[in-house]
Amino acid sequence: MVSSSPCLYKGSLDNISIILLCSPELRSSPRRPCIKRAELDDLLEAKVAEIYEDLCVGGEEPDLLAVLTVLASIRIPGLPPGGGIQSKRNCIISAYFQQREIHRPTPSNNGGFHKKPM
């Protein structure tokens, strides 16, 4: 027996509708300053360079962990929510190795490398 009551009829489940409610207040309220990815990368590279310089004052080359520890203690605007500094790991590591190359001592002409005889 088929019921004619509209409450029991479920109908097709593949026709699902959705309603989106948009409010102008939600669009215009800034929750955090918007910094573009390239600007954030430039900021992080500058911070890594500054930290590297500060840690080099002792005369030793700072390791990546020391740079990351100092960087993690600084408030950096524009980091992605939920990811923070960890989401910019590749940028920070790249900036660290770039600073290492810049500060690498160059061999002198007096004793370093010799030309191979031909």
C-alpha positions, 0 to 999 in steps of 0.5 A, a space after each residue: 500500500 502506497 501512502 499519499 501523505 506528503 510527509 512520507 514521500 522522500 522523492 529523488 535524493 540527487 536533486 539537492 539545492 544549496 543557498 548561499 547567504 552573503 553579507 557586505 559586513 563579512 566581505 569588508 571586515 579585515 581580520 588580518 592584514 593581507 600580504 601577497 605571497 611574494 611580499 611575504 617571501 621577500 619579508 622572510 628572506 630579509 628576516 633570515 638575512 638579518 638573523 644570519 648576520 646577527 648570529 655571525 657576530 660570534 665568528 661561527 656560521 649559524 646553523 639552520 636550527 638557530 636561525 629557525 629558533 630566532 625566526 619563530 620567536 618573531 611576530 611575522 605579519 601575513 603568515 597563512 592561518 593554520 600553517 604559520 611559519 611551517 607553511 613557509 619552510 621551503 622559502 626559509 630554508 632556501 633563504 638560509 642556504 643563500 645566506 650561507 653561500 654569500 658568507 662562505 669564505 673565498 679561497 685566497 690566491 696564496 694557498 688555496 687551489 692550484 691550477 692543474 698542469 696541462 
